[in-house]
Each structure stands twice: as structure tokens, then as C-alpha cells.
């Protein structure tokens, strides 16, 4: 985050997270994860918890720090330099924790939220289905109530932590006769023998998080593990899109910054035609472009964070969050590509981390809602705002010389 926007407390937090990233994360772990020799680095979350860096936004009574979103973005940027795998595992505490904090009973908060923040339990989100993709409400996973339990059956895919997580937040259909938006419920489901990680994906990047397909076969879920009200999973889903997309945006800033730093440092060392390549505009302008893209992303992400924190009485939070995810992830992609171009052929090898960053960053324009879905939300929210607010100031349409020629303004 930009220093001019940060409080003194947030600057202190930044230094704490930087120390964690620098001192506690061994480079061999990152290498082993990228080679799929590590499937779920639980110790990463345990170390973060030991420093008090998990669940920053949640109440102190459950082990959090009660901080605003602006502070969490500061932490996410610093963790983001480690790449999408560890960034995702770090973010899942915030994502799943959001559902528990906002919709869970006091019992669920004590049973799941507190130990998750303390690093004693690890969480995963089971949202996407094999046939679903962006069609969340087309879910076919079912939960049928029998006495004081639900019987859960179905499949979820692309679950980070399918191998390794202690419990899953699962959306399932609880009323087959109701409209899609009124038929889904959310549950906390403990790992058990009836849950099988049937397939682990061979990923282009973002490796080491145990990402796979889960099969639920007659899983007994206590009724008390229902989040919120039955058939009201849509409210949870829409709330969850805030941490899903804000964590993606914050992590993207960190990855973009890391790639730019590597390339810029390289440009001050590498020489061609007798001078450092930073002296060539073809190189230095790509650094300038990357700096601008990074600061632009920071600005929109901060705006979205402030909107969430204040409750935004103007009602623009959903649009701002979608813009933040879209801009930050697309800018990170451009920055990593700029970095590879600055470095030339050596950037395409594993002598430098740029090729891994490129593989990692490609995913974040797809997950937590594709950026095309972000476009859909942005335009929908803007047209809704325009219809409700009308012109916000001078109507310049009528400043045109012949604006009164209504016969020329044909709309049908």
C-alpha cells in the first residue's frame, strides 16, 4: 500500500509481515511446492499464527486483531510476494473466517474460527462444481436433513486444500423445488473417511496447495454446522465475494511488485552496447509502465477497502470490489510480462523467478470469479447507479450547439 494512505499502525504491521516473509519462509519450501513435492504446507500457517498474523480483521475475542480491510491489504501485499500458493492459503483464513464470523453461531466461532486464527485448524472452501464454473447457483451437491444431521452428497472441484485441510466450507442444495437463489445452504464440514480427494490437479502454476476434486459420499454433517439460515446460502455467497476478491487483489499487488523489483534491479546491472540497459527507453519505459500499473492497482484496491470498511452509504462497494479484483490482477499480469520482456531470454528460464510468477499470476484473472464476471458486475452496478442517481451535476448533453434538435435524437 502507498505510505501516504497508511496509518502508523499499518506501517508497523507492514514491517511485521515483511519480517515473517523474510525470516520464516525458506526458499526451499517455495521450490518444493512448485515441484509438487509439498502438497500442503501446514507449517506456513502455523508460523503466521505464531506471529499473530492470521485473521487480522476478526474480533480479538477469537484471536484476531479487529483491524480494518485497509490493514489486511497491507499484509496481503507483503505475503503476495511469495506467490499465489502461499498467498491463497493465507487468504483462506480470511475467506472462510468471513462466513463464520458473519453467519456462524457462537459455538461455530469457538470451534472453528478461533483455532483457525491460532493455526490449530486449517480451512478450505468447496464452492465450484465440475459442471458449474461461474454458474454457482447451478450447484448439484445436495444436503438432505435427517434428524439432527444433514446427509451431504456430491462433488466439488478446484478446492485448494482438498488434500491437507482439516475442514471445508461447503455449499449444497437443500431444497430441490425452490428457485436456485433460494435453494442453497452453507455448511462447515469436518474431514472424514466419507470425503475423498479423488483427483489432484496438475497445475500450470500455483502449486503445492493440494488443489483437487472432492467427492462427498453420505457425509453426516451436524445440523449445528449450518451457517446462517437454511436455503439462504445466497446471502453468504454474496458476502463471501468481498474477501474472495479483495484477497486476490491484495496478493496481486505483492506479486506485481516482486516481479517489477527483480526486473528493475536487473536493468541496473545488465549491460548492452556499453551501458546499463536501464538507459534505453525501450527498457526504462516498461519499468515506468509497471510502476504506474502498480500504483493504479494500489489506488483502486485501497478505495475498495475503504468502501467496505465504511459500509459505503452510496452503495458502490460491490462495484469497487469488482474493479479492484479486475484491475489488480490484470495489472499484475502486465507487470510480470513487462518484467520478462526487460530481462529477455534469461527471464524465461528458472535462473530467475519471473517464469514462475508468470505461471502463478495467470490464474488470478480466473479464480474468485473471472474478470469477465467482474465486467458484468461493474457495468450492471454502474447502470443501476445511473438510473437511481440521475445526472450528478451539470447535464452537458445540452451544451451542444444544436442540442435542441430533438428530431435528430433518434433512439428507436
C-alpha positions in Angstrom: 0.0 0.0 0.0 1.1 3.6 -0.6 2.7 5.1 2.5 0.7 8.3 2.2 -2.5 6.3 2.7 -1.3 4.2 5.6 -1.7 4.8 9.4 1.3 4.5 11.7 -0.2 1.2 12.9 -0.4 -0.1 9.3 3.2 0.8 8.7 4.2 -1.2 11.8 2.0 -4.1 10.6 3.8 -4.0 7.2 7.2 -4.4 8.9 5.9 -7.3 11.0 4.6 -9.1 7.9 7.8 -8.3 6.0 9.8 -9.9 8.8 7.7 -13.0 8.7 8.0 -13.3 4.9 11.8 -12.7 5.0 12.7 -14.8 8.1 10.2 -17.6 8.4 9.7 -18.8 4.8 12.5 -20.9 3.5 13.2 -20.7 -0.2 13.3 -24.5 -0.4 9.7 -24.6 0.6 8.8 -22.5 -2.4 10.8 -24.7 -4.7 9.4 -27.9 -3.3 5.8 -26.5 -3.7 6.4 -25.5 -7.3 7.8 -29.1 -7.9 4.7 -30.6 -6.2 7.0 -32.2 -3.6 4.9 -30.5 -1.0 1.2 -30.8 -1.2 0.0 -28.7 1.8 2.5 -26.6 3.8 0.7 -26.5 7.1 3.8 -25.1 8.8 3.4 -21.9 6.9 0.1 -21.2 8.5 1.4 -22.3 11.9 4.3 -19.8 11.6 2.0 -17.0 10.6 -0.3 -17.7 13.5 2.7 -17.8 15.9 3.4 -14.2 14.9 -0.3 -13.2 15.2 -0.7 -12.5 11.5 -3.8 -14.6 10.7 -7.4 -13.4 10.8 -6.4 -9.8 11.2 -9.9 -8.4 10.6 -11.7 -10.7 13.1 -12.5 -9.8 16.7 -9.8 -10.0 19.4 -12.1 -12.4 21.4 -11.5 -15.0 18.7 -7.8 -14.3 18.3 -7.9 -11.7 15.7 -6.8 -8.0 15.9 -10.1 -6.3 14.9 -8.3 -4.4 12.1 -10.0 -2.8 9.0 -9.7 -4.1 5.4 -7.1 -1.4 4.7 -4.8 -3.1 7.2 -5.4 -6.5 5.8 -4.5 -5.3 2.3 -1.2 -4.1 3.7 -0.5 -7.6 4.9 -1.8 -9.3 1.8 0.6 -7.3 -0.4 3.6 -8.5 1.7 2.5 -12.1 1.6 1.7 -11.8 -2.1 5.4 -11.6 -3.0 5.6 -15.3 -2.1 3.3 -16.2 -5.0 -0.3 -17.4 -5.3 0.0 -20.7 -3.5 1.0 -19.3 -0.1 -1.0 -16.2 -0.7 -4.1 -18.3 -1.2 -3.5 -20.4 1.9 -3.0 -17.2 3.9 -6.2 -15.7 2.4 -8.4 -18.7 3.2 -8.3 -17.8 6.8 -9.9 -14.5 5.9 -12.3 -16.0 3.3 -13.7 -18.9 5.3 -13.4 -16.9 8.5 -15.7 -14.2 7.0 -18.5 -16.7 6.7 -18.0 -18.0 10.2 -17.7 -14.5 11.7 -20.7 -13.1 9.9 -23.1 -16.1 9.8 -21.8 -18.6 12.3 -23.2 -19.3 15.8 -21.1 -18.6 18.9 -20.4 -22.3 19.1 -19.0 -22.4 15.5 -16.8 -19.4 16.2 -15.3 -21.1 19.1 -15.0 -24.4 17.5 -13.7 -23.3 14.1 -12.8 -19.6 13.8 -10.6 -19.3 16.9 -8.5 -22.4 16.2 -8.1 -21.4 12.6 -6.8 -18.0 13.6 -4.5 -19.7 16.1 -3.2 -22.0 13.4 -4.5 -25.2 15.0 -7.1 -25.9 12.3 -6.8 -25.3 8.5 -9.7 -24.4 6.3 -10.7 -24.9 2.7 -13.6 -23.6 0.6 -15.6 -26.1 -1.6 -17.5 -23.9 -4.0 -17.0 -24.8 -7.6 -18.6 -28.0 -9.1 -17.4 -30.0 -12.2 -20.3 -28.7 -14.2 -20.6 -25.3 -12.5 -17.8 -22.9 -13.2 -19.2 -19.4 -13.0 -22.8 -20.8 -12.6 -22.6 -21.1 -8.8 -26.4 -21.4 -8.3 -26.5 -24.4 -10.7 -24.9 -26.5 -7.9 -26.0 -30.1 -7.8 -24.3 -31.1 -4.5 -27.1 -31.9 -2.1 -27.6 -31.9 1.7 -30.7 -33.7 2.9 -31.8 -33.2 6.6 -32.3 -36.3 8.6 -33.0 -35.6 12.3 -30.1 -33.6 13.8 -27.8 -34.1 10.8 -27.6 -33.4 7.1 -26.5 -36.1 4.6 -24.2 -34.5 2.1 -23.5 -35.9 -1.4 -21.9 -34.5 -4.5 -18.6 -33.2 -5.8 -16.6 -30.0 -5.7 -13.5 -29.2 -7.8 -10.5 -26.8 -7.7 -10.5 -27.0 -3.9 -7.3 -25.6 -2.5 -6.6 -27.8 0.5 -8.6 -30.8 -0.8 -5.5 -32.7 0.4 -4.5 -31.2 3.8 -7.3 -29.0 5.1 -9.0 -30.0 8.4 -12.4 -28.8 7.4 -14.3 -27.4 4.4 -16.9 -24.7 3.9 -19.3 -26.4 1.5 -22.3 -25.0 -0.4 -25.0 -27.6 -1.2 -28.6 -27.6 -2.4 -31.1 -28.1 0.4 -34.4 -27.5 -1.5 -34.7 -29.0 -5.0 -38.1 -27.4 -5.5 -37.1 -23.8 -4.8 -35.6 -21.3 -7.2 -31.8 -21.5 -7.5 -31.1 -18.4 -5.4 -33.4 -19.8 -2.6 -32.2 -23.4 -2.5 -28.6 -23.3 -1.4 -27.2 -23.6 2.1 -23.6 -23.4 3.5 -22.0 -25.8 6.0 -18.8 -26.4 7.8 -17.8 -30.0 7.2 -15.0 -31.8 9.0 -12.7 -34.0 7.0 -13.8 -37.6 7.4 -13.4 -41.0 5.6 -16.6 -40.3 3.6 -14.8 -37.3 1.9 -12.4 -38.4 -0.8 -9.8 -36.3 -2.7 -10.4 -38.2 -5.9 -8.1 -36.2 -8.1 -5.3 -33.7 -7.6 -4.8 -31.3 -10.5 -1.6 -30.9 -12.4 -1.5 -27.1 -12.4 0.4 -24.7 -14.7 1.4 -22.7 -11.5 0.0 -22.1 -8.0 1.2 -25.5 -7.0 1.7 -27.1 -3.6 -1.7 -26.3 -2.1 -3.3 -29.7 -2.6 -5.8 -28.5 -5.2 -8.1 -31.2 -6.2 -11.6 -32.6 -6.7 -13.6 -33.7 -3.6 -16.3 -36.4 -3.6 -18.8 -36.4 -0.7 -20.5 -39.7 -0.2 -23.2 -39.8 2.5 -21.3 -37.4 4.7 -23.1 -36.8 8.0 -22.9 -33.1 8.9 -24.3 -31.9 12.3 -27.3 -29.6 11.8 -25.5 -27.1 14.1 -22.8 -26.8 11.5 -25.2 -24.9 9.2 -24.0 -21.3 8.5 -26.8 -18.8 8.7 -30.3 -20.0 7.8 -31.2 -23.0 5.6 -31.7 -22.1 1.9 -30.1 -18.7 2.5 -26.7 -19.5 1.1 -27.0 -16.8 -1.4 -26.6 -14.1 1.3 -23.4 -15.9 2.4 -22.1 -16.3 -1.1 -22.5 -12.6 -1.9 -20.8 -11.6 1.4 -18.0 -14.0 0.6 -17.2 -12.3 -2.7 -15.8 -9.4 -0.7 -12.9 -11.4 0.9 -12.5 -13.7 -2.1 -11.9 -10.8 -4.4 -10.1 -8.4 -2.0 -7.6 -11.0 -1.0 -7.0 -11.8 -4.7 -6.4 -8.1 -5.4 -4.1 -7.5 -2.4 -2.0 -10.6 -3.3 -1.8 -9.5 -6.9 -0.2 -6.2 -5.9 2.5 -8.1 -4.0 3.3 -10.3 -7.0 3.4 -7.4 -9.4 5.7 -5.5 -7.0 8.1 -8.5 -6.7 8.3 -9.0 -10.4 9.0 -5.3 -11.1 11.7 -5.2 -8.4 13.5 -8.2 -9.9 13.4 -6.7 -13.4 14.3 -3.1 -12.4 17.3 -4.4 -10.4 18.4 -6.5 -13.4 18.2 -3.4 -15.6 20.8 -1.6 -13.5 23.2 -4.5 -13.8 22.8 -5.9 -17.3 24.8 -4.0 -19.9 24.4 -3.8 -23.7 26.2 -1.6 -26.2 28.4 -0.4 -23.4 25.8 0.8 -20.9 23.2 -0.4 -18.5 20.0 -1.4 -20.2 18.0 0.9 -18.0 19.4 3.7 -20.1 17.5 2.5 -23.1 13.9 3.8 -23.3 12.6 0.5 -24.5 13.6 -0.9 -21.1 13.0 2.1 -18.8 9.6 2.8 -20.2 8.5 -0.7 -19.4 9.6 0.0 -15.8 7.7 3.3 -15.9 4.6 1.5 -17.2 4.9 -1.1 -14.5 5.3 1.4 -11.7 2.2 3.2 -12.9 0.2 0.0 -13.2 1.2 -1.0 -9.7 0.3 2.4 -8.1 -3.0 2.3 -10.1 -3.9 -1.0 -8.6 -3.0 0.1 -5.1 -5.3 3.1 -5.5 -8.4 1.2 -6.6 -7.7 -1.6 -4.0 -7.4 1.0 -1.2 -10.7 2.7 -2.5 -12.5 -0.7 -2.3 -11.1 -1.4 1.1 -12.2 1.9 2.4 -15.6 1.4 0.9 -16.0 -2.0 2.7 -14.7 -0.5 6.0 -17.1 2.4 5.9 -20.2 0.5 4.7 -20.3 3.0 1.8 -23.8 4.6 2.2 -23.7 5.4 -1.5 -23.9 1.6 -2.2 -20.9 1.3 -4.5 -18.9 -1.3 -2.6 -19.8 -4.2 -4.9 -18.6 -2.3 -8.0 -15.4 -1.1 -6.3 -14.5 -4.6 -5.1 -15.1 -6.0 -8.6 -12.9 -3.2 -10.1 -10.2 -3.9 -7.5 -10.0 -7.5 -8.4 -10.1 -6.9 -12.1 -7.6 -4.0 -12.2 -5.1 -5.5 -9.7 -5.0 -9.0 -11.3 -4.8 -7.7 -14.9 -2.1 -5.1 -13.9 -0.1 -7.8 -12.2 -0.2 -9.9 -15.3 1.0 -6.9 -17.4 3.8 -6.2 -14.9 5.1 -9.7 -14.9 5.1 -9.7 -18.7 6.9 -6.4 -18.7 9.5 -7.9 -16.4 10.1 -10.9 -18.6 10.5 -8.6 -21.6 13.0 -6.4 -19.8 15.1 -9.4 -18.9 14.9 -11.1 -22.3 15.7 -14.7 -22.7 17.1 -15.2 -19.2 13.8 -14.2 -17.8 12.2 -17.2 -19.5 14.4 -19.6 -17.5 14.3 -20.7 -13.9 17.5 -18.8 -13.2 15.1 -16.0 -12.2 11.7 -16.4 -10.6 9.8 -14.4 -13.3 8.7 -17.6 -15.2 7.2 -18.9 -12.0 5.5 -15.6 -11.4 4.0 -15.6 -14.8 2.6 -19.1 -14.3 1.2 -18.1 -10.9 -0.3 -14.8 -11.9 -2.2 -16.2 -14.9 -4.6 -18.0 -12.5 -5.7 -14.9 -10.6 -7.6 -13.5 -13.5 -9.7 -16.7 -13.5 -10.3 -17.6 -9.8 -12.8 -16.0 -7.4 -14.9 -15.0 -10.4 -13.3 -14.5 -13.8 -12.6 -10.9 -14.8 -15.3 -11.2 -17.4 -17.7 -11.7 -14.4 -16.1 -8.6 -12.9 -17.0 -6.7 -16.0 -20.6 -8.0 -15.8 -20.9 -6.8 -12.2 -19.2 -3.4 -12.9 -21.5 -2.4 -15.8 -24.6 -3.7 -14.0 -23.8 -1.8 -10.9 -23.0 1.4 -12.8 -26.2 1.3 -14.8 -28.1 0.8 -11.6 -26.4 3.7 -10.0 -27.1 5.9 -13.1 -30.8 5.0 -13.0 -31.1 5.8 -9.3 -29.0 8.9 -9.2 -29.6 10.6 -12.5 -27.2 13.3 -13.5 -24.8 14.3 -10.7 -24.3 17.9 -11.6 -24.4 19.7 -14.9 -26.1 17.9 -17.8 -23.6 18.6 -20.6 -25.7 16.9 -23.2 -27.5 20.2 -23.7 -24.3 22.2 -24.1 -24.0 21.1 -27.7 -24.8 23.8 -30.2 -27.8 22.1 -31.7 -28.8 20.1 -28.7 -32.4 21.2 -29.1 -32.8 19.4 -32.4 -34.9 16.6 -30.9 -35.9 15.3 -34.3 -32.2 14.2 -34.8 -32.1 12.3 -31.5 -33.4 9.0 -32.7 -33.4 6.2 -30.1 -35.6 3.6 -31.7 
